[in-house]
């Protein structure tokens, strides 16, 4: 599905696992990751046989964040001699990195983050773009940019406040400290905590299968309605979902669900 040195995809039924696959560098984010991630998410979003995605990592850590050896150039100030043009080039480069992370949020299928080991800096940007976050007991989270004299700029400060209490956002962002998986669950950053990476990945795939057992039209519709509702009043969000169901509710999957109910069997959804 993709040709990448840092990402790999496995499919089982209607569930795809997108692996951060650079274990020798603890899945540090270098140029290849930034280039390949949006391509992978676009491919998974367009694949009719994929209904849910698990985002996981190979090796001892989910990710240690930005690869400073390969990405030091991204932290350099714009060339003063280039003036406004140099600052515009810096801005465009930053927007490209933001778009790579946002490709996860933009995927029409639900995305479950399965975090083990370190998840710091850009890793937090990445998992806050997912729909659900699970972790193993050894996971460590940190908005590490603060400790690097940086304002996090790839989505953490925009998405984290929609996930956890504002006081927790302030605590994590102002201190840049490490927190354990148990503390992350207490805050609500993750919703499931598992003993080790093996049980974590099994649980994430199990949850993805539960999602993929439902009508893909409905699951993707729910994601679209939830995302749109973030920007609307209750009345406007209700109007949006009314229009959505007027357009998409009457499907073959709905007829199959009704027939299966009366026939006392499990429905077989096709997404039509």
N, C-alpha and C positions, 0 to 999 in steps of 0.2 A: 504493500500500500504506500510506503514511503521508502526512500533510500537515504538513510541517515547513519552517521557514525556515532551519534549521541542519543538517539531515540530508537525504540523498537516497538512493534505492535504485535500482540497476540490476540487471537479471537477464539472464543468458545461459545458456540450458539450465537445469541444476539448480543453478547457482551464482549467488548474490546478492552484490553488492558494496554494503556500507553505507558511504556517504561522509560523513565529517565535512565539511560543506559551508558553511563560513563563512570563506572564504579571506581576506576583507578584514580580519578580526580574527585571522588565523593560527589559526583554529579554537579560540580561547579558549572555555573552558567557562562559559557564562552560564546563566541560569534556563531558557531555551528548550531547551538541550542536556540539562540534567538532567531536564526534564519529558518530552522526546521520546525519549531513548535507551531507556528501558525499554519504551515503546510499540513502538518499532521492533523491538527484540529479541523481544518477545512475538509480533509479527506474523510475523517471519521464522521463529521457532520453530514457529508453528502452520501455516505454509504447506506443504502437502504437496509442492508442486513445487520447494521449496528443500531441498537436501541438504547444502550447505556455504555458509559465509559468509566473505567477505573484508571486513575492517574497514580502510578506507583513508581518505585525506584529500586534499582539493583544495587548491591553493595552494602556497605555499612551505614550509609546515610541517605536520607531523602535528597537533600542538597545542602551544601554549605554556602549557597548563595553565589554572588558574582565572582567569577574567576578573575581575581585581580591581576594575575600574570598576563592573561590574554585580553583583559578589558580595561587596562590602565588608561588607555587612550580616551575611553569614554568619560573618565573623571578629570581629564586635563581641561584647564580653562580654554575658552576660544582664543585664537590668535589675536592679540590686541591690534596688530596691523591690519587684520581683515575687517575690523570694525563690526558694523551691524551684520554684514554678511557672515562673519564667523560665528556670531551668536545665533543667527538663523540656522546655520548648519548644525550647531550644537542642539538647538531646539528640535530640528527635524530628526536627528539621531535619537534623541530621547523619546520622541513620539513613536518612532519605530519600535523601541523596546517596550513602550507601553502597549502598543498594538499587539505585540507578541503575547503578552500576558492576557490582554483582553480577548484574544482569540479563544481562550478557554471559556470565559464567561459567555461569549457569543455563540458557542456550540449549541445547536438546537436540542441536542440530547443531554440528559442529566450526566454530570461529571462528579465522581466520588474521589476525593483525595485520600490516599492511604499512606500515612506518614510514619516512618520509623527513623530512629536516629536523629541527626541534626536536621532542622528545618529553619534556616536562618536567613535574614535579609530577603533576597529575591524569592526565596522559598515561601515566605509568608505572603508576599505579593501573589504568588502562584496559587496557593491553596485558598486564599480569600476569593479568588475568581471561580472556584469550584462551588457546586451546589451543596455538597455534603463533605464533611471532614471527619475522618476516623484516624486513630493513632494507636501505636503499640506503646507499651509502658516505658520504653527507653527513649521515646521522642523528646526532643528539646526544641523549644521555639524561641525566637528572638527577633525583634525588629532591630537588627544589628546596625542598620544605617546610622542610627543615632550615635553609636559608639565610634563610628567612622567619620564623624563630623559632617554627616549628610542628612538632608530631609528626605525620607523615603518618598520616592516619586513614581513608582510603577503600579500603584493601586492599593497598597495597604491602608494608607490614611483615608482613602475614599471608600473602600469596601469593608474594612474592619468595623467601623462604627455601625454598620447595618447588621453585624453578626453578634457583637458583644456590647455590654454596657459601656457608655462613654467613659466612665471612670476607669474601667479596665483598659480602654484604648489609650487613655492618658498615661496610665501606669506603664504600659508596655512601650509606648512610643517615646515618652520623655526619659525613661531610664535605659532603654535598649537592653534590659537584663534578660538572662535566660530564664525560661519557666519550664517546669516539667509537664509531662503529658497529663498528670493528675490535676495540676493547677489549670492547664488549658481546658480540661473538661469542666472543672468548677466554674471557669469563666464563661463557658459555652462556645469556645473556639472550636472544640471538637465535640461530637455527640456520641462517639463510641470509643471505648478504651479496651485494648486487647493485650494479652500477655507478651506476645512476641510478634515478629514480622510475619511468620508463617500463618498464625491465627488471624492476624490483621488482614492479610491479603485474601485469605479464605472468606472472611466476613465481608470484605468489600465486594468481592465477586458475588457472594450470596445476595447482598443487598441489590447489586446491579441486576442480578437475575430476577429478583422480585419486581424491580421496575420494568424490566424487559418483558415480563409476563403480561403486562397490561397493554392496552392498545397504544402503539407508538404515536398515533395521531393525538390521543388524549394526553399522554405524558409530555409530548412536545408542546401541546397546546397549553398545558398547565405552566410549563416553564415560561412560555411567551407571555401568558397572562400575569404571572408573578413578576416578571421583569418589568412589564409595562406599568403594573400597579405601583412600583416603587416611585414613580414620577407623577402619579395622579392622585386626586382626591378620591374619597370612597365613592362618591357619586359618579365621577368620571371613570373610575376603574370598573364599576358595575356596568356602565354603558359599554365599556370596551369588551368585557366578557360576554355581554349579551350579543354584541355584534359578532364576536368570535364564534359563539355557539350557533348563531343563525347561519353563519357561513359553513361551519365544519361539523356540527353535531350529528347530522343525519348521514351516517357512514355505514359501510358494510360491517365495520367492527361493532357498531351499536346494534345492528340487527343480529349479529352473531352473539353478542352478550345477552340479549333478550331471549334468543332461542336456547342458548346454553342454560339459562336460568330455569326455563320451563322444562327442559329435558334433563335437568339435574346432572350436568356434565361441565367439565372445564372448557371455557371458550378458547378458540384458536384464532387469535387476531392476526390479520395480514397487513394492517396499515392502509386499508383501502376504504 
